[in-house]
């Protein structure tokens, strides 16, 4: 393709991509400028509660694993007879 057609077309595509990035919904993060976008899913009370439950469950699993390692180490150091 000739450069005199290709480079302006490439510039137009870049400007179009920038324009689209300004108005397209931003996924689960912050809300896009009005009138585009929607309320972020992660800020809903239901999602906050689910994320809190998941974090607490993960913390419990970590604590249980640490306790299991401590028990194994204690058995290795001072086995009960």
PDB file of N, CA, C and O in Angstrom:
ATOM      1  N   UNK A   1       0.842  -1.167   0.000  1.00  0.00           N
ATOM      2  CA  UNK A   1       0.000   0.000   0.000  1.00  0.00           C
ATOM      3  C   UNK A   1       0.890   1.233   0.000  1.00  0.00           C
ATOM      4  O   UNK A   1       1.945   1.238   0.634  1.00  0.00           O
ATOM      5  N   UNK A   2       0.488   2.241  -0.681  1.00  0.00           N
ATOM      6  CA  UNK A   2       1.287   3.453  -0.765  1.00  0.00           C
ATOM      7  C   UNK A   2       1.291   4.195   0.574  1.00  0.00           C
ATOM      8  O   UNK A   2       0.292   4.214   1.293  1.00  0.00           O
ATOM      9  N   UNK A   3       2.429   4.800   0.890  1.00  0.00           N
ATOM     10  CA  UNK A   3       2.552   5.513   2.152  1.00  0.00           C
ATOM     11  C   UNK A   3       1.582   6.677   2.256  1.00  0.00           C
ATOM     12  O   UNK A   3       1.113   6.985   3.352  1.00  0.00           O
ATOM     13  N   UNK A   4       1.270   7.328   1.151  1.00  0.00           N
ATOM     14  CA  UNK A   4       0.380   8.486   1.221  1.00  0.00           C
ATOM     15  C   UNK A   4      -1.049   8.074   1.565  1.00  0.00           C
ATOM     16  O   UNK A   4      -1.839   8.917   1.989  1.00  0.00           O
ATOM     17  N   UNK A   5      -1.396   6.813   1.394  1.00  0.00           N
ATOM     18  CA  UNK A   5      -2.704   6.316   1.822  1.00  0.00           C
ATOM     19  C   UNK A   5      -2.617   5.630   3.190  1.00  0.00           C
ATOM     20  O   UNK A   5      -3.524   5.745   4.015  1.00  0.00           O
ATOM     21  N   UNK A   6      -1.530   4.930   3.408  1.00  0.00           N
ATOM     22  CA  UNK A   6      -1.389   4.120   4.612  1.00  0.00           C
ATOM     23  C   UNK A   6      -1.213   4.975   5.867  1.00  0.00           C
ATOM     24  O   UNK A   6      -1.890   4.743   6.869  1.00  0.00           O
ATOM     25  N   UNK A   7      -0.313   5.960   5.825  1.00  0.00           N
ATOM     26  CA  UNK A   7      -0.029   6.743   7.028  1.00  0.00           C
ATOM     27  C   UNK A   7      -1.217   7.598   7.480  1.00  0.00           C
ATOM     28  O   UNK A   7      -1.482   7.641   8.681  1.00  0.00           O
ATOM     29  N   UNK A   8      -1.946   8.279   6.591  1.00  0.00           N
ATOM     30  CA  UNK A   8      -3.142   8.987   7.071  1.00  0.00           C
ATOM     31  C   UNK A   8      -4.198   8.025   7.633  1.00  0.00           C
ATOM     32  O   UNK A   8      -4.880   8.344   8.607  1.00  0.00           O
ATOM     33  N   UNK A   9      -4.326   6.856   7.017  1.00  0.00           N
ATOM     34  CA  UNK A   9      -5.268   5.869   7.514  1.00  0.00           C
ATOM     35  C   UNK A   9      -4.847   5.376   8.901  1.00  0.00           C
ATOM     36  O   UNK A   9      -5.690   5.164   9.772  1.00  0.00           O
ATOM     37  N   UNK A  10      -3.551   5.198   9.097  1.00  0.00           N
ATOM     38  CA  UNK A  10      -3.025   4.797  10.397  1.00  0.00           C
ATOM     39  C   UNK A  10      -3.265   5.886  11.439  1.00  0.00           C
ATOM     40  O   UNK A  10      -3.632   5.580  12.574  1.00  0.00           O
ATOM     41  N   UNK A  11      -3.067   7.135  11.076  1.00  0.00           N
ATOM     42  CA  UNK A  11      -3.336   8.254  11.980  1.00  0.00           C
ATOM     43  C   UNK A  11      -4.807   8.329  12.353  1.00  0.00           C
ATOM     44  O   UNK A  11      -5.142   8.568  13.513  1.00  0.00           O
ATOM     45  N   UNK A  12      -5.679   8.129  11.391  1.00  0.00           N
ATOM     46  CA  UNK A  12      -7.112   8.140  11.642  1.00  0.00           C
ATOM     47  C   UNK A  12      -7.506   6.992  12.583  1.00  0.00           C
ATOM     48  O   UNK A  12      -8.343   7.173  13.468  1.00  0.00           O
ATOM     49  N   UNK A  13      -6.912   5.834  12.392  1.00  0.00           N
ATOM     50  CA  UNK A  13      -7.182   4.692  13.270  1.00  0.00           C
ATOM     51  C   UNK A  13      -6.714   4.992  14.693  1.00  0.00           C
ATOM     52  O   UNK A  13      -7.383   4.609  15.652  1.00  0.00           O
ATOM     53  N   UNK A  14      -5.582   5.666  14.843  1.00  0.00           N
ATOM     54  CA  UNK A  14      -5.076   6.012  16.170  1.00  0.00           C
ATOM     55  C   UNK A  14      -6.014   7.007  16.861  1.00  0.00           C
ATOM     56  O   UNK A  14      -6.304   6.863  18.049  1.00  0.00           O
ATOM     57  N   UNK A  15      -6.481   8.002  16.130  1.00  0.00           N
ATOM     58  CA  UNK A  15      -7.409   8.977  16.701  1.00  0.00           C
ATOM     59  C   UNK A  15      -8.724   8.298  17.083  1.00  0.00           C
ATOM     60  O   UNK A  15      -9.301   8.603  18.126  1.00  0.00           O
ATOM     61  N   UNK A  16      -9.194   7.382  16.245  1.00  0.00           N
ATOM     62  CA  UNK A  16     -10.423   6.656  16.553  1.00  0.00           C
ATOM     63  C   UNK A  16     -10.249   5.794  17.805  1.00  0.00           C
ATOM     64  O   UNK A  16     -11.163   5.704  18.625  1.00  0.00           O
ATOM     65  N   UNK A  17      -9.100   5.172  17.957  1.00  0.00           N
ATOM     66  CA  UNK A  17      -8.845   4.350  19.141  1.00  0.00           C
ATOM     67  C   UNK A  17      -8.808   5.218  20.403  1.00  0.00           C
ATOM     68  O   UNK A  17      -9.326   4.811  21.443  1.00  0.00           O
ATOM     69  N   UNK A  18      -8.212   6.389  20.324  1.00  0.00           N
ATOM     70  CA  UNK A  18      -8.184   7.289  21.474  1.00  0.00           C
ATOM     71  C   UNK A  18      -9.591   7.776  21.821  1.00  0.00           C
ATOM     72  O   UNK A  18      -9.951   7.850  22.996  1.00  0.00           O
ATOM     73  N   UNK A  19     -10.379   8.106  20.808  1.00  0.00           N
ATOM     74  CA  UNK A  19     -11.746   8.535  21.049  1.00  0.00           C
ATOM     75  C   UNK A  19     -12.572   7.437  21.688  1.00  0.00           C
ATOM     76  O   UNK A  19     -13.354   7.696  22.603  1.00  0.00           O
ATOM     77  N   UNK A  20     -12.407   6.230  21.219  1.00  0.00           N
ATOM     78  CA  UNK A  20     -13.132   5.095  21.782  1.00  0.00           C
ATOM     79  C   UNK A  20     -12.709   4.846  23.231  1.00  0.00           C
ATOM     80  O   UNK A  20     -13.544   4.505  24.068  1.00  0.00           O
ATOM     81  N   UNK A  21     -11.435   5.011  23.528  1.00  0.00           N
ATOM     82  CA  UNK A  21     -10.939   4.802  24.891  1.00  0.00           C
ATOM     83  C   UNK A  21     -11.511   5.830  25.862  1.00  0.00           C
ATOM     84  O   UNK A  21     -11.611   5.560  27.059  1.00  0.00           O
ATOM     85  N   UNK A  22     -11.884   6.999  25.363  1.00  0.00           N
ATOM     86  CA  UNK A  22     -12.448   8.023  26.236  1.00  0.00           C
ATOM     87  C   UNK A  22     -13.877   7.719  26.655  1.00  0.00           C
ATOM     88  O   UNK A  22     -14.313   8.176  27.712  1.00  0.00           O
ATOM     89  N   UNK A  23     -14.615   6.964  25.859  1.00  0.00           N
ATOM     90  CA  UNK A  23     -16.036   6.764  26.133  1.00  0.00           C
ATOM     91  C   UNK A  23     -16.424   5.317  26.410  1.00  0.00           C
ATOM     92  O   UNK A  23     -17.544   5.073  26.859  1.00  0.00           O
ATOM     93  N   UNK A  24     -15.571   4.376  26.170  1.00  0.00           N
ATOM     94  CA  UNK A  24     -15.931   2.972  26.348  1.00  0.00           C
ATOM     95  C   UNK A  24     -15.953   2.640  27.839  1.00  0.00           C
ATOM     96  O   UNK A  24     -15.092   3.120  28.577  1.00  0.00           O
ATOM     97  N   UNK A  25     -16.909   1.834  28.305  1.00  0.00           N
ATOM     98  CA  UNK A  25     -16.936   1.456  29.731  1.00  0.00           C
ATOM     99  C   UNK A  25     -15.618   0.829  30.154  1.00  0.00           C
ATOM    100  O   UNK A  25     -14.993   0.090  29.393  1.00  0.00           O
ATOM    101  N   UNK A  26     -15.215   1.127  31.349  1.00  0.00           N
ATOM    102  CA  UNK A  26     -13.885   0.761  31.819  1.00  0.00           C
ATOM    103  C   UNK A  26     -13.839  -0.564  32.568  1.00  0.00           C
ATOM    104  O   UNK A  26     -12.920  -0.784  33.357  1.00  0.00           O
ATOM    105  N   UNK A  27     -14.791  -1.441  32.346  1.00  0.00           N
ATOM    106  CA  UNK A  27     -14.751  -2.753  32.987  1.00  0.00           C
ATOM    107  C   UNK A  27     -15.225  -2.686  34.418  1.00  0.00           C
ATOM    108  O   UNK A  27     -16.235  -2.042  34.704  1.00  0.00           O
ATOM    109  N   UNK A  28     -14.519  -3.335  35.325  1.00  0.00           N
ATOM    110  CA  UNK A  28     -14.941  -3.422  36.717  1.00  0.00           C
ATOM    111  C   UNK A  28     -14.360  -2.306  37.573  1.00  0.00           C
ATOM    112  O   UNK A  28     -14.651  -2.240  38.768  1.00  0.00           O
ATOM    113  N   UNK A  29     -13.561  -1.445  37.003  1.00  0.00           N
ATOM    114  CA  UNK A  29     -12.940  -0.369  37.767  1.00  0.00           C
ATOM    115  C   UNK A  29     -13.855   0.823  37.915  1.00  0.00           C
ATOM    116  O   UNK A  29     -15.052   0.659  38.153  1.00  0.00           O
ATOM    117  N   UNK A  30     -13.317   2.014  37.780  1.00  0.00           N
ATOM    118  CA  UNK A  30     -14.104   3.228  37.938  1.00  0.00           C
ATOM    119  C   UNK A  30     -15.073   3.411  36.787  1.00  0.00           C
ATOM    120  O   UNK A  30     -14.897   2.859  35.701  1.00  0.00           O
ATOM    121  N   UNK A  31     -16.104   4.203  37.056  1.00  0.00           N
ATOM    122  CA  UNK A  31     -17.163   4.451  36.086  1.00  0.00           C
ATOM    123  C   UNK A  31     -16.637   5.344  34.973  1.00  0.00           C
ATOM    124  O   UNK A  31     -15.841   6.250  35.217  1.00  0.00           O
ATOM    125  N   UNK A  32     -17.083   5.085  33.759  1.00  0.00           N
ATOM    126  CA  UNK A  32     -16.741   5.922  32.619  1.00  0.00           C
ATOM    127  C   UNK A  32     -17.503   7.237  32.730  1.00  0.00           C
ATOM    128  O   UNK A  32     -18.498   7.319  33.449  1.00  0.00           O
ATOM    129  N   UNK A  33     -17.040   8.268  32.021  1.00  0.00           N
ATOM    130  CA  UNK A  33     -17.743   9.549  32.080  1.00  0.00           C
ATOM    131  C   UNK A  33     -19.181   9.411  31.584  1.00  0.00           C
ATOM    132  O   UNK A  33     -19.471   8.600  30.705  1.00  0.00           O
ATOM    133  N   UNK A  34     -20.073  10.212  32.161  1.00  0.00           N
ATOM    134  CA  UNK A  34     -21.483  10.190  31.749  1.00  0.00           C
ATOM    135  C   UNK A  34     -21.581  10.604  30.291  1.00  0.00           C
ATOM    136  O   UNK A  34     -20.752  11.404  29.856  1.00  0.00           O
ATOM    137  N   UNK A  35     -22.487  10.142  29.543  1.00  0.00           N
ATOM    138  CA  UNK A  35     -23.569   9.200  29.799  1.00  0.00           C
ATOM    139  C   UNK A  35     -23.153   7.760  29.544  1.00  0.00           C
ATOM    140  O   UNK A  35     -24.011   6.880  29.478  1.00  0.00           O
ATOM    141  N   UNK A  36     -21.889   7.505  29.402  1.00  0.00           N
ATOM    142  CA  UNK A  36     -21.407   6.153  29.135  1.00  0.00           C
ATOM    143  C   UNK A  36     -21.110   5.451  30.439  1.00  0.00           C
ATOM    144  O   UNK A  36     -21.049   6.080  31.495  1.00  0.00           O
ATOM    145  N   UNK A  37     -20.930   4.174  30.367  1.00  0.00           N
ATOM    146  CA  UNK A  37     -20.514   3.412  31.530  1.00  0.00           C
ATOM    147  C   UNK A  37     -21.668   2.998  32.408  1.00  0.00           C
ATOM    148  O   UNK A  37     -22.833   3.231  32.084  1.00  0.00           O
ATOM    149  N   UNK A  38     -21.333   2.387  33.514  1.00  0.00           N
ATOM    150  CA  UNK A  38     -22.305   1.863  34.467  1.00  0.00           C
ATOM    151  C   UNK A  38     -21.658   1.844  35.835  1.00  0.00           C
ATOM    152  O   UNK A  38     -20.448   2.040  35.955  1.00  0.00           O
ATOM    153  N   UNK A  39     -22.451   1.611  36.863  1.00  0.00           N
ATOM    154  CA  UNK A  39     -21.890   1.512  38.203  1.00  0.00           C
ATOM    155  C   UNK A  39     -20.971   0.297  38.267  1.00  0.00           C
ATOM    156  O   UNK A  39     -21.337  -0.775  37.787  1.00  0.00           O
ATOM    157  N   UNK A  40     -19.790   0.444  38.849  1.00  0.00           N
ATOM    158  CA  UNK A  40     -18.861  -0.681  38.934  1.00  0.00           C
ATOM    159  C   UNK A  40     -19.451  -1.849  39.718  1.00  0.00           C
ATOM    160  O   UNK A  40     -20.076  -1.655  40.761  1.00  0.00           O
ATOM    161  N   UNK A  41     -19.254  -3.032  39.221  1.00  0.00           N
ATOM    162  CA  UNK A  41     -19.787  -4.240  39.839  1.00  0.00           C
ATOM    163  C   UNK A  41     -19.171  -4.452  41.219  1.00  0.00           C
ATOM    164  O   UNK A  41     -19.855  -4.881  42.148  1.00  0.00           O
ATOM    165  N   UNK A  42     -17.883  -4.152  41.352  1.00  0.00           N
ATOM    166  CA  UNK A  42     -17.190  -4.432  42.610  1.00  0.00           C
ATOM    167  C   UNK A  42     -17.599  -3.499  43.735  1.00  0.00           C
ATOM    168  O   UNK A  42     -17.225  -3.729  44.885  1.00  0.00           O
ATOM    169  N   UNK A  43     -18.353  -2.456  43.435  1.00  0.00           N
ATOM    170  CA  UNK A  43     -18.781  -1.538  44.483  1.00  0.00           C
ATOM    171  C   UNK A  43     -20.177  -1.844  45.002  1.00  0.00           C
ATOM    172  O   UNK A  43     -20.660  -1.167  45.908  1.00  0.00           O
ATOM    173  N   UNK A  44     -20.824  -2.843  44.448  1.00  0.00           N
ATOM    174  CA  UNK A  44     -22.158  -3.202  44.929  1.00  0.00           C
ATOM    175  C   UNK A  44     -22.023  -3.890  46.291  1.00  0.00           C
ATOM    176  O   UNK A  44     -21.033  -4.579  46.541  1.00  0.00           O
ATOM    177  N   UNK A  45     -23.020  -3.706  47.177  1.00  0.00           N
ATOM    178  CA  UNK A  45     -22.928  -4.333  48.507  1.00  0.00           C
ATOM    179  C   UNK A  45     -22.823  -5.855  48.440  1.00  0.00           C
ATOM    180  O   UNK A  45     -22.123  -6.463  49.250  1.00  0.00           O
ATOM    181  N   UNK A  46     -23.519  -6.477  47.474  1.00  0.00           N
ATOM    182  CA  UNK A  46     -23.450  -7.936  47.361  1.00  0.00           C
ATOM    183  C   UNK A  46     -22.037  -8.393  47.011  1.00  0.00           C
ATOM    184  O   UNK A  46     -21.534  -9.363  47.578  1.00  0.00           O
ATOM    185  N   UNK A  47     -21.405  -7.695  46.079  1.00  0.00           N
ATOM    186  CA  UNK A  47     -20.048  -8.060  45.669  1.00  0.00           C
ATOM    187  C   UNK A  47     -19.056  -7.788  46.792  1.00  0.00           C
ATOM    188  O   UNK A  47     -18.129  -8.571  46.999  1.00  0.00           O
ATOM    189  N   UNK A  48     -19.239  -6.689  47.519  1.00  0.00           N
ATOM    190  CA  UNK A  48     -18.361  -6.392  48.655  1.00  0.00           C
ATOM    191  C   UNK A  48     -18.446  -7.501  49.703  1.00  0.00           C
ATOM    192  O   UNK A  48     -17.427  -7.934  50.243  1.00  0.00           O
ATOM    193  N   UNK A  49     -19.675  -7.959  49.988  1.00  0.00           N
ATOM    194  CA  UNK A  49     -19.849  -9.039  50.968  1.00  0.00           C
ATOM    195  C   UNK A  49     -19.213 -10.329  50.471  1.00  0.00           C
ATOM    196  O   UNK A  49     -18.579 -11.044  51.247  1.00  0.00           O
ATOM    197  N   UNK A  50     -19.375 -10.636  49.187  1.00  0.00           N
ATOM    198  CA  UNK A  50     -18.777 -11.855  48.631  1.00  0.00           C
ATOM    199  C   UNK A  50     -17.250 -11.783  48.685  1.00  0.00           C
ATOM    200  O   UNK A  50     -16.592 -12.771  49.013  1.00  0.00           O
ATOM    201  N   UNK A  51     -16.689 -10.621  48.365  1.00  0.00           N
ATOM    202  CA  UNK A  51     -15.232 -10.468  48.409  1.00  0.00           C
ATOM    203  C   UNK A  51     -14.728 -10.580  49.849  1.00  0.00           C
ATOM    204  O   UNK A  51     -13.664 -11.151  50.091  1.00  0.00           O
ATOM    205  N   UNK A  52     -15.489 -10.036  50.806  1.00  0.00           N
ATOM    206  CA  UNK A  52     -15.096 -10.138  52.211  1.00  0.00           C
ATOM    207  C   UNK A  52     -15.124 -11.591  52.672  1.00  0.00           C
ATOM    208  O   UNK A  52     -14.204 -12.043  53.354  1.00  0.00           O
ATOM    209  N   UNK A  53     -16.188 -12.336  52.301  1.00  0.00           N
ATOM    210  CA  UNK A  53     -16.264 -13.761  52.671  1.00  0.00           C
ATOM    211  C   UNK A  53     -15.108 -14.541  52.066  1.00  0.00           C
ATOM    212  O   UNK A  53     -14.520 -15.395  52.729  1.00  0.00           O
ATOM    213  N   UNK A  54     -14.780 -14.255  50.814  1.00  0.00           N
ATOM    214  CA  UNK A  54     -13.672 -14.966  50.155  1.00  0.00           C
ATOM    215  C   UNK A  54     -12.346 -14.682  50.846  1.00  0.00           C
ATOM    216  O   UNK A  54     -11.530 -15.586  51.027  1.00  0.00           O
ATOM    217  N   UNK A  55     -12.133 -13.433  51.231  1.00  0.00           N
ATOM    218  CA  UNK A  55     -10.897 -13.063  51.920  1.00  0.00           C
ATOM    219  C   UNK A  55     -10.800 -13.757  53.277  1.00  0.00           C
ATOM    220  O   UNK A  55      -9.744 -14.265  53.652  1.00  0.00           O
ATOM    221  N   UNK A  56     -11.912 -13.770  54.003  1.00  0.00           N
ATOM    222  CA  UNK A  56     -11.911 -14.424  55.316  1.00  0.00           C
ATOM    223  C   UNK A  56     -11.673 -15.926  55.187  1.00  0.00           C
ATOM    224  O   UNK A  56     -10.951 -16.510  55.995  1.00  0.00           O
ATOM    225  N   UNK A  57     -12.272 -16.555  54.181  1.00  0.00           N
ATOM    226  CA  UNK A  57     -12.067 -17.990  53.970  1.00  0.00           C
ATOM    227  C   UNK A  57     -10.610 -18.281  53.610  1.00  0.00           C
ATOM    228  O   UNK A  57     -10.033 -19.257  54.088  1.00  0.00           O
ATOM    229  N   UNK A  58     -10.027 -17.445  52.779  1.00  0.00           N
ATOM    230  CA  UNK A  58      -8.623 -17.637  52.406  1.00  0.00           C
ATOM    231  C   UNK A  58      -7.724 -17.475  53.629  1.00  0.00           C
ATOM    232  O   UNK A  58      -6.761 -18.223  53.796  1.00  0.00           O
ATOM    233  N   UNK A  59      -8.035 -16.505  54.480  1.00  0.00           N
ATOM    234  CA  UNK A  59      -7.238 -16.301  55.689  1.00  0.00           C
ATOM    235  C   UNK A  59      -7.355 -17.498  56.627  1.00  0.00           C
ATOM    236  O   UNK A  59      -6.367 -17.912  57.232  1.00  0.00           O
ATOM    237  N   UNK A  60      -8.568 -18.058  56.750  1.00  0.00           N
ATOM    238  CA  UNK A  60      -8.745 -19.257  57.584  1.00  0.00           C
ATOM    239  C   UNK A  60      -7.927 -20.425  57.043  1.00  0.00           C
ATOM    240  O   UNK A  60      -7.311 -21.160  57.816  1.00  0.00           O
ATOM    241  N   UNK A  61      -7.915 -20.603  55.714  1.00  0.00           N
ATOM    242  CA  UNK A  61      -7.121 -21.701  55.117  1.00  0.00           C
ATOM    243  C   UNK A  61      -5.633 -21.507  55.389  1.00  0.00           C
ATOM    244  O   UNK A  61      -4.923 -22.470  55.679  1.00  0.00           O
ATOM    245  N   UNK A  62      -5.166 -20.277  55.298  1.00  0.00           N
ATOM    246  CA  UNK A  62      -3.751 -20.004  55.575  1.00  0.00           C
ATOM    247  C   UNK A  62      -3.440 -20.304  57.038  1.00  0.00           C
ATOM    248  O   UNK A  62      -2.416 -20.913  57.348  1.00  0.00           O
ATOM    249  N   UNK A  63      -4.327 -19.875  57.936  1.00  0.00           N
ATOM    250  CA  UNK A  63      -4.100 -20.133  59.361  1.00  0.00           C
ATOM    251  C   UNK A  63      -4.101 -21.628  59.659  1.00  0.00           C
ATOM    252  O   UNK A  63      -3.286 -22.097  60.454  1.00  0.00           O
ATOM    253  N   UNK A  64      -5.001 -22.381  59.034  1.00  0.00           N
ATOM    254  CA  UNK A  64      -5.042 -23.832  59.246  1.00  0.00           C
ATOM    255  C   UNK A  64      -3.768 -24.491  58.717  1.00  0.00           C
ATOM    256  O   UNK A  64      -3.237 -25.405  59.348  1.00  0.00           O
ATOM    257  N   UNK A  65      -3.282 -24.040  57.583  1.00  0.00           N
ATOM    258  CA  UNK A  65      -2.050 -24.613  57.030  1.00  0.00           C
ATOM    259  C   UNK A  65      -0.865 -24.313  57.939  1.00  0.00           C
ATOM    260  O   UNK A  65      -0.019 -25.177  58.168  1.00  0.00           O
ATOM    261  N   UNK A  66      -0.804 -23.089  58.455  1.00  0.00           N
ATOM    262  CA  UNK A  66       0.294 -22.737  59.365  1.00  0.00           C
ATOM    263  C   UNK A  66       0.234 -23.579  60.646  1.00  0.00           C
ATOM    264  O   UNK A  66       1.259 -24.036  61.152  1.00  0.00           O
ATOM    265  N   UNK A  67      -0.983 -23.772  61.157  1.00  0.00           N
ATOM    266  CA  UNK A  67      -1.135 -24.581  62.365  1.00  0.00           C
ATOM    267  C   UNK A  67      -0.727 -26.027  62.102  1.00  0.00           C
ATOM    268  O   UNK A  67      -0.114 -26.664  62.959  1.00  0.00           O
ATOM    269  N   UNK A  68      -1.062 -26.546  60.928  1.00  0.00           N
ATOM    270  CA  UNK A  68      -0.670 -27.913  60.581  1.00  0.00           C
ATOM    271  C   UNK A  68       0.848 -28.041  60.507  1.00  0.00           C
ATOM    272  O   UNK A  68       1.413 -29.035  60.964  1.00  0.00           O
ATOM    273  N   UNK A  69       1.511 -27.035  59.931  1.00  0.00           N
ATOM    274  CA  UNK A  69       2.978 -27.068  59.858  1.00  0.00           C
ATOM    275  C   UNK A  69       3.568 -27.001  61.260  1.00  0.00           C
ATOM    276  O   UNK A  69       4.524 -27.713  61.566  1.00  0.00           O
ATOM    277  N   UNK A  70       3.001 -26.147  62.119  1.00  0.00           N
ATOM    278  CA  UNK A  70       3.493 -26.070  63.504  1.00  0.00           C
ATOM    279  C   UNK A  70       3.346 -27.417  64.210  1.00  0.00           C
ATOM    280  O   UNK A  70       4.259 -27.858  64.909  1.00  0.00           O
ATOM    281  N   UNK A  71       2.205 -28.065  64.028  1.00  0.00           N
ATOM    282  CA  UNK A  71       1.991 -29.370  64.665  1.00  0.00           C
ATOM    283  C   UNK A  71       2.994 -30.403  64.170  1.00  0.00           C
ATOM    284  O   UNK A  71       3.524 -31.184  64.960  1.00  0.00           O
ATOM    285  N   UNK A  72       3.255 -30.411  62.874  1.00  0.00           N
ATOM    286  CA  UNK A  72       4.233 -31.355  62.312  1.00  0.00           C
ATOM    287  C   UNK A  72       5.623 -31.070  62.869  1.00  0.00           C
ATOM    288  O   UNK A  72       6.355 -31.996  63.220  1.00  0.00           O
ATOM    289  N   UNK A  73       5.992 -29.781  62.951  1.00  0.00           N
ATOM    290  CA  UNK A  73       7.306 -29.430  63.492  1.00  0.00           C
ATOM    291  C   UNK A  73       7.410 -29.802  64.962  1.00  0.00           C
ATOM    292  O   UNK A  73       8.445 -30.300  65.406  1.00  0.00           O
ATOM    293  N   UNK A  74       6.346 -29.565  65.720  1.00  0.00           N
ATOM    294  CA  UNK A  74       6.375 -29.928  67.140  1.00  0.00           C
ATOM    295  C   UNK A  74       6.507 -31.438  67.319  1.00  0.00           C
ATOM    296  O   UNK A  74       7.214 -31.890  68.219  1.00  0.00           O
ATOM    297  N   UNK A  75       5.841 -32.220  66.481  1.00  0.00           N
ATOM    298  CA  UNK A  75       5.944 -33.688  66.543  1.00  0.00           C
ATOM    299  C   UNK A  75       7.360 -34.125  66.184  1.00  0.00           C
ATOM    300  O   UNK A  75       7.871 -35.088  66.756  1.00  0.00           O
ATOM    301  N   UNK A  76       7.992 -33.441  65.256  1.00  0.00           N
ATOM    302  CA  UNK A  76       9.351 -33.820  64.855  1.00  0.00           C
ATOM    303  C   UNK A  76      10.357 -33.480  65.960  1.00  0.00           C
ATOM    304  O   UNK A  76      11.326 -34.211  66.168  1.00  0.00           O
ATOM    305  N   UNK A  77      10.127 -32.380  66.660  1.00  0.00           N
ATOM    306  CA  UNK A  77      11.060 -31.950  67.702  1.00  0.00           C
ATOM    307  C   UNK A  77      10.873 -32.780  68.962  1.00  0.00           C
ATOM    308  O   UNK A  77      11.842 -33.281  69.534  1.00  0.00           O
ATOM    309  N   UNK A  78       9.634 -32.923  69.387  1.00  0.00           N
ATOM    310  CA  UNK A  78       9.360 -33.648  70.625  1.00  0.00           C
ATOM    311  C   UNK A  78       8.241 -34.647  70.381  1.00  0.00           C
ATOM    312  O   UNK A  78       7.091 -34.378  70.729  1.00  0.00           O
ATOM    313  N   UNK A  79       8.556 -35.797  69.789  1.00  0.00           N
ATOM    314  CA  UNK A  79       7.512 -36.783  69.538  1.00  0.00           C
ATOM    315  C   UNK A  79       6.937 -37.307  70.849  1.00  0.00           C
ATOM    316  O   UNK A  79       7.675 -37.555  71.803  1.00  0.00           O
ATOM    317  N   UNK A  80       5.649 -37.469  70.892  1.00  0.00           N
ATOM    318  CA  UNK A  80       4.993 -37.991  72.099  1.00  0.00           C
ATOM    319  C   UNK A  80       5.178 -39.510  72.147  1.00  0.00           C
ATOM    320  O   UNK A  80       5.003 -40.198  71.141  1.00  0.00           O
ATOM    321  N   UNK A  81       5.537 -40.026  73.339  1.00  0.00           N
ATOM    322  CA  UNK A  81       5.793 -41.464  73.472  1.00  0.00           C
ATOM    323  C   UNK A  81       4.846 -42.093  74.418  1.00  0.00           C
ATOM    324  O   UNK A  81       4.916 -43.299  74.652  1.00  0.00           O
TER     325      UNK A  81
END
